Amino acid sequence: MKAALFVLALFLISVLPASAANTSQVGGTSQARIAELFSDIESFDVTLYSVQPEENLTLEVSLVRPGRGAGEVIAKQKFSTGSFPANTRITKVGFWDVRNAERGAYTIKARLLENGQALSESEYGFVYGSNSAARLQVDDLVPNSEGITVVLSPNQASLFDIEYMLVDGQDVIYRATTEKASLTSVPEAFSASWGSLLENNKEYAGRVKVQVYSPNRGFIASTERFTARDDADITDIYQDETGASATVLGRSQVPFEGSLVFSVYELQAISEDGSPVFVESVRERVPVLLNDDDETVEVAWNERLTEGVYRLEIELFGNDGDVIERRETIIESDLSPSNASEVNPGTGNETSDEDGGDGIPGFSVAFGVAGLIMVFALFKKQH
């Protein structure tokens, strides 16, 4: 009976795929270690941890196809971890380029080295091309300058966690987690916004790692690259004969440092080439915006627009001087030229008694007040 149980145990071990990393510490004095390890046939991630600051350790990662002896190493990467602070988990991401991969079991082996000496070692096993259907699958993944969205569909009702990663080179520079999400029968989109500033025109990668809890703890990962761009929208505009305004909403974690140009053309006056007559143009800088920030920019015309119909063109320029958005609308003014001169203080078109050549500023007012006092005194005397 005992022999039969022993044989059954060996059989179960042989058919169950490895799903968790086995980590060992080499040398009892080392403070740095490999805390987590994951891989599939396309990519891997390694999480490191140390109770003290570390400088320029080396991470060596190998993808092995099991076989006779130690197995066949089909891909290998080696790179510096750089510096990282104490008591902080940092994650490195790498990508495999395995062509014509064969179905079957694989193992990723990772070693954390210092001056060529191993500080920590870890292994993780997975099966590629298994016929057993996963409980979840990634239908689509879209990272961009705002954040990341993943569409998941269930093969069975599932409870899971989603980890979103923003990857710069091999470094995870931002991460967020959705915990205990669930799907029963229909696909659903899950999203997260980046909480880190991005650099304009730089390539990053967005990565999701889904952990399913049952029947066994398992992972699904997917990664897509994108180029970060500054972006913004004009969400609201206002215009009249005195000026205009536009509200700009940030749509990127690349700091938006663009500008708005307001241009006015008189539609009822036609130039020699048949186009509307240009009246004036005003450029204003937009305050620096990030994703979901908004600011309203206002401008005033040099002179109020007199009676007529005008075309207002508003252009939003990005960090590189490119036009991100253009809006056009109409300004209809019923202000006569005479009224325009009266309501435009400070333009030099005003007329008043104070502007007389021989007049003294304030004299007419003082004279009027003195006259009223005299009339009041005479009226009081008569009574």
C-alpha positions as CSV (number, residue, x, y, z in Angstrom):
1,M,0.0,0.0,0.0
2,K,2.8,2.5,0.9
3,A,4.6,1.6,-2.3
4,A,1.4,2.4,-4.3
5,L,1.0,5.8,-2.6
6,F,4.6,6.6,-3.3
7,V,4.2,5.8,-7.1
8,L,1.0,7.9,-7.2
9,A,2.8,10.9,-5.6
10,L,5.6,10.7,-8.2
11,F,3.0,10.6,-11.0
12,L,1.2,13.8,-9.7
13,I,4.5,15.7,-9.4
14,S,5.4,14.8,-13.0
15,V,2.1,15.9,-14.6
16,L,1.6,19.2,-12.7
17,P,3.4,22.2,-14.3
18,A,5.6,24.4,-12.1
19,S,3.8,27.6,-11.4
20,A,5.8,29.2,-8.6
21,A,9.4,30.3,-8.4
22,N,11.8,28.4,-6.3
23,T,14.3,30.9,-4.8
24,S,17.4,30.1,-2.9
25,Q,19.9,32.4,-1.2
26,V,23.6,31.7,-1.9
27,G,25.7,32.7,1.1
28,G,24.1,33.7,4.4
29,T,25.5,37.3,4.6
30,S,23.9,38.6,1.4
31,Q,21.1,41.2,1.8
32,A,19.9,41.3,-1.8
33,R,17.7,38.6,-3.3
34,I,15.3,37.6,-6.1
35,A,11.9,38.0,-4.5
36,E,9.7,37.0,-7.5
37,L,10.2,35.5,-10.9
38,F,7.9,35.0,-13.8
39,S,8.2,34.1,-17.5
40,D,6.3,32.9,-20.5
41,I,7.6,32.2,-24.0
42,E,7.6,36.0,-24.9
43,S,8.8,37.9,-21.8
44,F,9.8,37.7,-18.2
45,D,9.9,39.9,-15.1
46,V,12.2,39.6,-12.0
47,T,11.5,41.4,-8.8
48,L,14.5,42.2,-6.6
49,Y,14.6,43.2,-2.9
50,S,17.3,44.2,-0.5
51,V,17.3,45.5,3.1
52,Q,20.2,47.8,2.2
53,P,21.0,50.0,-0.8
54,E,22.6,48.2,-3.8
55,E,24.8,49.4,-6.6
56,N,25.3,47.8,-10.0
57,L,24.5,44.2,-9.3
58,T,24.2,41.9,-12.3
59,L,21.1,39.9,-13.2
60,E,21.6,36.8,-15.4
61,V,18.5,35.2,-16.9
62,S,18.4,32.0,-19.0
63,L,15.5,30.3,-20.8
64,V,16.0,26.5,-20.7
65,R,14.3,23.7,-22.5
66,P,14.5,20.7,-20.2
67,G,16.2,17.6,-21.6
68,R,19.1,15.4,-20.8
69,G,21.4,16.8,-18.1
70,A,20.9,20.5,-17.4
71,G,18.8,21.0,-20.5
72,E,19.2,23.3,-23.5
73,V,19.7,27.0,-23.0
74,I,17.7,28.6,-25.9
75,A,18.0,32.2,-24.8
76,K,20.1,34.2,-22.3
77,Q,20.2,37.8,-21.1
78,K,22.6,39.5,-18.7
79,F,22.3,43.2,-17.6
80,S,23.1,45.5,-14.7
81,T,20.4,46.2,-12.1
82,G,21.7,49.7,-11.6
83,S,21.2,51.3,-8.2
84,F,18.1,50.8,-6.0
85,P,17.2,51.9,-2.5
86,A,16.8,49.7,0.7
87,N,13.6,48.0,1.5
88,T,12.1,48.7,-1.9
89,R,11.0,46.1,-4.4
90,I,12.2,46.8,-8.0
91,T,11.1,44.9,-11.1
92,K,13.1,44.3,-14.3
93,V,11.4,43.2,-17.5
94,G,13.0,41.4,-20.4
95,F,11.8,40.0,-23.7
96,W,12.5,36.6,-25.4
97,D,12.9,36.3,-29.1
98,V,12.3,32.6,-29.6
99,R,11.5,31.6,-33.1
100,N,9.5,28.5,-33.9
101,A,9.1,27.6,-30.3
102,E,8.2,24.0,-29.6
103,R,5.3,23.1,-27.4
104,G,6.2,21.8,-24.0
105,A,7.8,22.6,-20.7
106,Y,10.4,25.4,-20.1
107,T,12.3,26.8,-17.2
108,I,13.6,30.3,-16.5
109,K,16.7,30.4,-14.3
110,A,17.8,33.7,-12.8
111,R,20.9,34.6,-10.8
112,L,21.7,37.8,-9.0
113,L,25.4,38.4,-9.1
114,E,27.9,40.7,-7.4
115,N,31.4,40.7,-8.9
116,G,30.7,37.4,-10.5
117,Q,29.5,35.7,-7.3
118,A,25.9,34.6,-7.0
119,L,23.9,36.2,-4.2
120,S,20.6,34.7,-5.0
121,E,19.1,32.2,-7.5
122,S,15.6,31.4,-8.6
123,E,13.8,29.1,-11.1
124,Y,10.3,29.2,-12.6
125,G,8.7,26.6,-14.8
126,F,5.9,27.0,-17.3
127,V,4.3,25.1,-20.2
128,Y,4.0,26.6,-23.7
129,G,1.2,25.6,-26.0
130,S,-0.7,23.5,-23.5
131,N,-4.0,22.2,-24.7
132,S,-5.6,23.0,-21.3
133,A,-7.6,26.2,-21.7
134,A,-6.8,29.1,-19.3
135,R,-9.6,30.5,-17.3
136,L,-8.9,34.0,-18.7
137,Q,-7.4,35.3,-22.0
138,V,-6.2,38.7,-23.1
139,D,-8.2,39.8,-26.1
140,D,-6.6,43.2,-26.5
141,L,-4.1,45.5,-24.9
142,V,-3.7,49.2,-25.6
143,P,-1.1,51.3,-23.8
144,N,-0.7,55.0,-24.6
145,S,0.4,58.3,-23.1
146,E,-2.5,58.4,-20.8
147,G,-2.5,54.9,-19.4
148,I,-3.3,51.3,-20.3
149,T,-6.4,49.3,-21.1
150,V,-6.7,45.6,-21.3
151,V,-9.7,43.6,-22.5
152,L,-10.1,40.2,-20.8
153,S,-12.6,37.5,-21.6
154,P,-13.4,34.5,-19.3
155,N,-13.5,30.9,-20.3
156,Q,-14.9,30.3,-16.8
157,A,-16.1,32.6,-14.0
158,S,-12.9,33.9,-12.4
159,L,-11.6,36.1,-9.6
160,F,-8.2,37.7,-10.3
161,D,-5.8,40.5,-9.8
162,I,-4.4,42.7,-12.5
163,E,-1.0,44.4,-12.2
164,Y,-0.3,47.2,-14.7
165,M,3.3,48.1,-15.4
166,L,4.9,51.0,-17.2
167,V,8.3,49.8,-18.5
168,D,11.2,52.1,-19.6
169,G,13.8,49.9,-21.2
170,Q,14.1,47.1,-18.6
171,D,12.9,49.1,-15.6
172,V,9.3,49.1,-14.3
173,I,9.0,52.9,-13.5
174,Y,5.3,52.8,-12.4
175,R,2.9,50.1,-11.3
176,A,-0.8,49.9,-10.2
177,T,-3.0,47.0,-9.2
178,T,-6.7,46.1,-9.5
179,E,-7.4,43.6,-6.9
180,K,-10.1,40.9,-6.8
181,A,-11.7,41.8,-10.1
182,S,-14.2,39.3,-11.5
183,L,-15.6,38.1,-14.8
184,T,-18.4,35.6,-15.3
185,S,-19.4,35.3,-19.0
186,V,-18.7,38.4,-21.1
187,P,-15.5,40.3,-21.9
188,E,-14.7,43.5,-20.1
189,A,-12.2,46.3,-20.3
190,F,-10.0,47.3,-17.3
191,S,-7.9,50.4,-17.3
192,A,-5.3,52.3,-15.2
193,S,-3.7,55.8,-15.6
194,W,0.0,56.3,-15.5
195,G,1.2,58.0,-12.3
196,S,4.6,58.9,-13.7
197,L,5.7,61.6,-16.0
198,L,6.6,60.6,-19.6
199,E,9.1,62.0,-22.0
200,N,7.9,63.3,-25.3
201,N,8.6,61.1,-28.4
202,K,10.1,58.3,-26.2
203,E,9.3,54.6,-26.5
204,Y,7.9,52.8,-23.5
205,A,6.1,49.5,-23.0
206,G,2.8,48.8,-21.2
207,R,2.6,45.4,-19.5
208,V,-0.3,43.6,-17.7
209,K,0.2,40.6,-15.5
210,V,-3.0,38.8,-14.5
211,Q,-3.0,36.5,-11.5
212,V,-5.8,33.9,-11.4
213,Y,-6.4,32.3,-8.0
214,S,-8.0,29.0,-8.7
215,P,-8.0,26.1,-9.2
216,N,-4.2,26.8,-9.0
217,R,-2.3,30.1,-8.7
218,G,-1.4,31.1,-12.3
219,F,-0.4,34.1,-14.4
220,I,-1.1,35.6,-17.8
221,A,1.1,38.4,-19.1
222,S,1.0,40.6,-22.1
223,T,3.1,43.6,-23.3
224,E,2.8,46.2,-26.0
225,R,5.1,49.1,-26.9
226,F,4.0,52.7,-27.5
227,T,5.6,56.1,-28.1
228,A,4.7,58.8,-25.6
229,R,3.3,62.0,-27.2
230,D,2.1,65.3,-25.7
231,D,-1.6,65.6,-26.3
232,A,-4.6,67.9,-25.4
233,D,-8.1,68.8,-26.5
234,I,-10.0,72.0,-26.8
235,T,-13.1,71.2,-24.8
236,D,-14.9,74.6,-24.7
237,I,-14.7,78.0,-26.5
238,Y,-16.3,81.4,-26.1
239,Q,-16.2,84.4,-28.4
240,D,-17.7,87.9,-28.9
241,E,-16.7,91.3,-30.3
242,T,-14.3,91.9,-27.3
243,G,-12.3,88.7,-27.3
244,A,-12.3,85.0,-27.0
245,S,-11.4,82.1,-24.7
246,A,-10.6,78.4,-25.0
247,T,-10.5,75.6,-22.4
248,V,-7.8,73.0,-22.9
249,L,-7.8,69.6,-21.3
250,G,-4.6,67.6,-21.0
251,R,-4.6,64.0,-22.5
252,S,-1.2,62.8,-21.7
253,Q,1.4,62.2,-18.9
254,V,3.9,64.1,-21.2
255,P,3.8,67.6,-19.8
256,F,1.9,69.7,-22.3
257,E,3.6,73.0,-23.0
258,G,1.9,74.2,-26.1
259,S,0.1,77.4,-27.1
260,L,-3.2,78.7,-28.6
261,V,-3.5,81.0,-31.6
262,F,-6.7,83.0,-32.0
263,S,-7.1,84.4,-35.6
264,V,-10.0,86.7,-36.8
265,Y,-11.1,87.2,-40.4
266,E,-13.8,89.5,-41.7
267,L,-16.1,87.4,-43.9
268,Q,-18.0,90.4,-45.5
269,A,-14.7,91.9,-46.7
270,I,-12.9,90.0,-49.5
271,S,-9.2,90.4,-50.3
272,E,-7.8,90.4,-53.8
273,D,-7.3,86.7,-53.8
274,G,-10.9,86.1,-52.8
275,S,-10.3,85.1,-49.2
276,P,-11.7,86.9,-46.1
277,V,-9.8,89.9,-44.9
278,F,-7.4,89.1,-42.0
279,V,-8.2,91.3,-38.9
280,E,-5.8,90.2,-36.2
281,S,-4.1,87.2,-34.5
282,V,-3.2,86.6,-30.9
283,R,-0.9,83.8,-29.5
284,E,-1.1,82.8,-25.8
285,R,0.9,80.1,-24.0
286,V,-1.1,77.3,-22.4
287,P,-0.2,76.6,-18.7
288,V,1.6,73.2,-18.3
289,L,-1.0,70.4,-18.3
290,L,-1.0,66.7,-17.5
291,N,-3.6,64.1,-18.1
292,D,-7.1,65.3,-16.9
293,D,-5.8,68.8,-16.0
294,D,-7.6,71.8,-17.7
295,E,-7.0,75.5,-18.0
296,T,-8.9,78.3,-19.7
297,V,-6.9,80.8,-21.8
298,E,-8.5,84.2,-22.6
299,V,-7.5,86.9,-25.1
300,A,-8.9,90.4,-25.9
301,W,-8.9,92.0,-29.3
302,N,-6.9,95.2,-29.8
303,E,-10.1,96.9,-30.8
304,R,-13.7,95.8,-30.5
305,L,-15.0,94.2,-33.7
306,T,-17.4,96.6,-35.4
307,E,-20.7,95.5,-37.1
308,G,-20.2,92.5,-39.3
309,V,-19.7,88.7,-39.4
310,Y,-16.2,87.3,-38.6
311,R,-14.6,83.9,-38.7
312,L,-12.7,82.9,-35.6
313,E,-10.0,80.2,-36.0
314,I,-8.5,78.7,-32.9
315,E,-5.4,76.5,-33.3
316,L,-3.9,74.4,-30.5
317,F,-0.1,73.8,-31.0
318,G,1.8,71.1,-29.2
319,N,5.3,70.9,-27.7
320,D,6.9,70.3,-31.2
321,G,5.0,73.1,-32.9
322,D,2.5,70.8,-34.6
323,V,-1.2,71.6,-34.8
324,I,-3.0,69.2,-32.5
325,E,-6.5,70.6,-33.0
326,R,-8.2,73.4,-35.0
327,R,-11.6,74.9,-34.3
328,E,-13.6,77.4,-36.3
329,T,-16.6,79.4,-35.3
330,I,-18.4,82.7,-36.1
331,I,-18.4,86.1,-34.3
332,E,-21.4,88.3,-35.2
333,S,-21.1,91.9,-34.0
334,D,-23.7,94.6,-34.2
335,L,-21.5,97.3,-32.7
336,S,-21.4,100.4,-34.8
337,P,-18.0,102.1,-35.5
338,S,-19.0,105.1,-33.3
339,N,-20.0,103.0,-30.4
340,A,-16.8,101.0,-30.8
341,S,-14.7,104.1,-30.3
342,E,-16.7,105.1,-27.2
343,V,-16.4,101.7,-25.5
344,N,-12.7,101.2,-26.2
345,P,-11.0,103.1,-23.4
346,G,-7.3,103.5,-23.8
347,T,-7.2,103.2,-27.6
348,G,-6.6,106.9,-28.2
349,N,-10.0,107.4,-30.0
350,E,-11.8,108.9,-26.9
351,T,-12.9,112.5,-26.8
352,S,-13.6,114.6,-23.7
353,D,-13.4,118.1,-22.4
354,E,-10.2,117.2,-20.5
355,D,-8.4,116.8,-23.9
356,G,-8.8,120.5,-24.8
357,G,-5.6,122.3,-25.7
358,D,-5.9,125.0,-23.1
359,G,-7.9,123.0,-20.6
360,I,-6.7,122.1,-17.1
361,P,-7.4,118.5,-16.1
362,G,-10.3,118.5,-13.6
363,F,-11.1,122.1,-14.1
364,S,-14.5,121.6,-15.7
365,V,-15.6,119.4,-12.8
366,A,-14.4,121.9,-10.1
367,F,-16.2,124.7,-12.0
368,G,-19.4,122.8,-12.1
369,V,-19.3,122.0,-8.3
370,A,-18.6,125.7,-7.5
371,G,-21.6,126.7,-9.6
372,L,-24.0,124.4,-7.8
373,I,-22.8,125.7,-4.5
374,M,-23.5,129.3,-5.6
375,V,-27.0,128.4,-6.9
376,F,-27.8,126.6,-3.6
377,A,-26.7,129.7,-1.5
378,L,-28.8,132.1,-3.6
379,F,-31.8,129.8,-3.3
380,K,-31.4,129.6,0.5
381,K,-31.0,133.4,0.8
382,Q,-34.3,134.1,-1.0
383,H,-36.1,131.9,1.4
